[in-house]
Amino acid sequence: MSQTRAASEPLLWVQLLGLSLLPLEALLVLLLLAGSDPGPLPGLERLLAWAIGVLAPAVLLWRRPADVWSLLLVQTPANGRRELQRRLSALQASPVLRIGLAVGAALLLVQFWWLDASSALASALAPLPEAPRLVDLLLSAPLLALMLWQWQQGLQALWLLSRSPEQIAATAPLEPAALAQCRLSLGLPLLLPEPLVGAEPLASGLAAAVAVEPEQGAADQQGSDLDQPIG
């Protein structure tokens, strides 16, 4: 039963840690937008930048969700994944996660709108103070896409970690051929992390060691009795 626990997969916890970078990425967007003044139609500019950086990637991730075993630059190779990992990949096909993706895209629009409206407060810290408005918007789009990717990966990690061992065991593993068609897996296939070892295997090992010590002591005592000369 312990082999079907999603908590034993370290990459799920790494995906959760990625959510902690969202405030820093939002700050970078704010600094980029602080380098230029809004044009005559700032609302339209914001919508266009959001469409490039969020809406287009969201449509792609709706059709092919981000592979939970991909860290964008590196990933676990499809042919080297354990059965538990392939079962968890099959559990990614959930309407709840699609709704979460749509909510994240809408929240990014609200956040981007607020960041652009407040960017004048950070004009003294702008890294590109002389850049045109179009350049600042285009540079913000990749950061928005990265934030959407991390949002979906974090939601998927939370969803998979909350699945019961019984539900995971009842799910058919996703084969590598199907994975290539229905998941967006980016990065070099270099990750082969070992599963996290829980306290249960450690406790069983300690119990075995404790059980061996009395037997070893009895054997040593018997050997010493045989070595004594007969009086």
Phi, psi and omega per residue, in radians:
M1 nan -0.611 -3.116
S2 -1.165 -0.388 -3.141
Q3 -1.282 -0.209 -3.130
T4 -1.849 0.323 3.118
R5 -1.579 2.182 -3.126
A6 -1.157 -0.425 -3.109
A7 -1.135 -0.246 3.140
S8 -1.415 -0.080 -3.113
E9 -1.648 1.984 -3.051
P10 -1.164 -0.514 -3.094
L11 -1.155 -0.477 3.079
L12 -1.121 -0.684 3.116
W13 -1.247 -0.562 3.071
V14 -1.139 -0.694 3.105
Q15 -1.083 -0.661 3.101
L16 -1.151 -0.667 3.118
L17 -1.132 -0.460 3.117
G18 -1.096 -0.443 3.108
L19 -1.135 -0.437 -3.141
S20 -1.216 -0.260 3.126
L21 -1.505 -0.162 -3.098
L22 -1.050 -0.759 3.097
P23 -1.068 -0.652 3.122
L24 -1.156 -0.721 3.116
E25 -1.162 -0.636 3.066
A26 -1.117 -0.650 3.096
L27 -1.127 -0.683 3.098
L28 -1.111 -0.699 3.084
V29 -1.081 -0.752 3.121
L30 -1.039 -0.764 -3.132
L31 -1.173 -0.650 3.106
L32 -1.138 -0.741 -3.121
L33 -1.256 -0.330 -3.133
A34 -1.299 -0.135 -3.074
G35 -1.436 -0.157 -3.102
S36 -2.540 2.762 3.130
D37 -1.516 2.529 3.083
P38 -1.075 2.596 3.124
G39 -1.391 -2.910 -3.128
P40 -1.201 -0.380 3.135
L41 -2.216 1.260 -3.076
P42 -1.131 -0.582 3.123
G43 -1.099 -0.740 3.124
L44 -1.163 -0.667 3.104
E45 -1.104 -0.723 3.125
R46 -1.135 -0.716 3.136
L47 -1.129 -0.704 3.135
L48 -1.164 -0.757 3.111
A49 -1.125 -0.698 3.091
W50 -1.144 -0.658 3.123
A51 -1.120 -0.652 3.138
I52 -1.296 -0.782 -3.020
G53 -1.532 -0.360 -3.050
V54 -2.181 -0.918 -3.015
L55 -1.118 -0.825 -3.137
A56 -1.097 -0.830 3.056
P57 -1.090 -0.582 3.140
A58 -1.140 -0.663 3.086
V59 -1.107 -0.722 3.113
L60 -1.144 -0.777 -3.133
L61 -1.242 -0.395 3.033
W62 -1.182 -0.730 -3.138
R63 -1.354 -0.700 3.140
R64 -2.315 1.631 -3.118
P65 -1.021 2.653 3.112
A66 -1.075 2.305 3.089
D67 -1.127 2.181 -3.044
V68 -1.185 -0.299 3.123
W69 -1.675 0.309 3.104
S70 -1.972 2.263 3.067
L71 -1.798 0.492 3.078
L72 1.331 -0.855 3.122
L73 -1.695 -0.554 3.103
V74 -2.328 2.766 -3.128
Q75 -2.630 2.871 3.007
T76 -1.431 2.198 -3.111
P77 -1.039 2.473 -3.058
A78 -1.070 -0.680 -3.098
N79 -1.355 -0.199 -3.125
G80 -1.852 0.228 -3.094
R81 -1.486 2.530 3.107
R82 -1.304 2.888 -3.115
E83 -1.080 -0.659 3.111
L84 -1.078 -0.732 3.132
Q85 -1.116 -0.670 3.134
R86 -1.250 -0.563 3.045
R87 -1.163 -0.739 3.116
L88 -1.153 -0.600 3.076
S89 -1.088 -0.648 3.104
A90 -1.163 -0.511 -3.138
L91 -1.330 -0.121 3.108
Q92 -1.202 -0.392 -3.113
A93 -1.378 1.377 -3.100
S94 -2.313 2.373 3.077
P95 -1.056 -0.495 3.128
V96 -1.065 -0.717 -3.135
L97 -1.227 -0.580 3.078
R98 -1.160 -0.726 3.090
I99 -1.110 -0.706 3.102
G100 -1.084 -0.625 3.092
L101 -1.124 -0.773 3.126
A102 -1.112 -0.705 3.107
V103 -1.114 -0.716 3.120
G104 -1.109 -0.689 3.114
A105 -1.119 -0.706 3.110
A106 -1.167 -0.709 3.118
L107 -1.131 -0.606 3.108
L108 -1.184 -0.559 3.053
L109 -1.124 -0.802 3.121
V110 -1.084 -0.769 -3.123
Q111 -1.153 -0.760 -3.130
F112 -1.121 -0.669 3.103
W113 -1.074 -0.781 -3.138
W114 -1.191 -0.695 3.133
L115 -1.100 -0.733 -3.136
D116 -1.192 -0.668 3.126
A117 -1.192 -0.475 -3.106
S118 -1.747 0.035 -3.024
S119 -1.157 -0.437 -3.130
A120 -1.089 -0.423 3.136
L121 -1.189 -0.380 -3.112
A122 -1.933 0.416 -3.086
S123 -1.077 -0.528 -3.141
A124 -1.230 -0.329 -3.113
L125 -1.855 0.154 -3.084
A126 -1.123 2.257 3.131
P127 -1.273 -0.404 3.139
L128 -2.225 1.279 -3.035
P129 -1.190 -0.392 -3.089
E130 -1.816 0.107 -3.085
A131 -1.303 2.555 3.065
P132 -1.128 2.786 -3.132
R133 -1.049 -0.698 -3.116
L134 -1.098 -0.676 3.135
V135 -1.134 -0.744 3.134
D136 -1.103 -0.700 3.135
L137 -1.183 -0.721 -3.136
L138 -1.202 -0.580 3.086
L139 -1.262 -0.457 3.110
S140 -1.321 -0.463 -3.069
A141 -1.057 -0.797 3.095
P142 -1.073 -0.600 3.098
L143 -1.175 -0.656 3.078
L144 -1.132 -0.720 3.104
A145 -1.110 -0.687 3.095
L146 -1.125 -0.695 3.122
M147 -1.131 -0.668 3.104
L148 -1.161 -0.718 3.096
W149 -1.039 -0.836 -3.133
Q150 -1.146 -0.612 3.091
W151 -1.060 -0.856 -3.129
Q152 -1.152 -0.712 -3.141
Q153 -1.128 -0.675 3.102
G154 -1.152 -0.728 3.096
L155 -1.101 -0.737 3.141
Q156 -1.136 -0.688 3.115
A157 -1.111 -0.756 3.095
L158 -1.082 -0.723 -3.139
W159 -1.107 -0.803 -3.085
L160 -1.228 -0.646 3.117
L161 -1.178 -0.394 3.138
S162 -1.556 -0.041 3.141
R163 -1.350 2.496 3.134
S164 -1.351 2.682 3.077
P165 -1.012 -0.585 3.131
E166 -1.153 -0.710 3.124
Q167 -1.179 -0.679 3.117
I168 -1.146 -0.749 -3.125
A169 -1.153 -0.491 -3.122
A170 -1.481 -0.073 -3.115
T171 -1.627 2.320 3.124
A172 -1.268 2.370 3.133
P173 -1.098 2.541 3.100
L174 -1.499 2.140 -3.105
E175 -1.293 2.685 -3.121
P176 -0.998 -0.635 3.138
A177 -1.133 -0.735 3.097
A178 -1.210 -0.578 3.123
L179 -1.079 -0.726 -3.122
A180 -1.149 -0.421 -3.092
Q181 -1.588 -0.516 -3.004
C182 -2.053 0.046 3.113
R183 -2.258 2.520 3.067
L184 -1.654 1.763 -3.064
S185 -1.934 1.863 -3.102
L186 -1.892 2.685 3.074
G187 1.926 2.861 3.115
L188 -1.350 2.422 -3.109
P189 -1.347 1.307 -3.057
L190 -2.066 -0.172 -3.047
L191 -1.607 2.184 3.010
L192 -2.399 1.136 -3.097
P193 -1.260 2.549 3.068
E194 -1.409 2.622 3.098
P195 -1.145 2.608 3.109
L196 -1.199 2.388 -3.135
V197 -1.609 2.163 -3.126
G198 -1.458 -3.057 -3.116
A199 -1.343 -0.400 -3.075
E200 -1.151 -0.838 3.078
P201 -1.087 -0.625 3.139
L202 -1.143 -0.721 -3.131
A203 -1.150 -0.688 3.130
S204 -1.151 -0.611 3.100
G205 -1.178 -0.689 3.101
L206 -1.158 -0.674 3.119
A207 -1.118 -0.684 3.113
A208 -1.145 -0.672 3.132
A209 -1.160 -0.699 3.119
V210 -1.139 -0.619 -3.138
A211 -1.237 -0.504 -3.115
V212 -1.338 -0.576 -3.049
E213 -1.065 -0.806 3.100
P214 -1.084 -0.661 3.124
E215 -1.128 -0.701 3.129
Q216 -1.166 -0.674 3.121
G217 -1.146 -0.682 3.112
A218 -1.147 -0.671 3.119
A219 -1.153 -0.695 3.119
D220 -1.143 -0.672 3.134
Q221 -1.154 -0.697 3.116
Q222 -1.160 -0.642 3.110
G223 -1.164 -0.676 3.125
S224 -1.185 -0.570 3.095
D225 -1.176 -0.629 3.129
L226 -1.252 -0.487 -3.115
D227 -1.349 -0.297 -3.111
Q228 -1.246 2.429 3.120
P229 -1.204 2.550 3.116
I230 -1.408 2.121 -3.065
G231 -1.361 nan nan
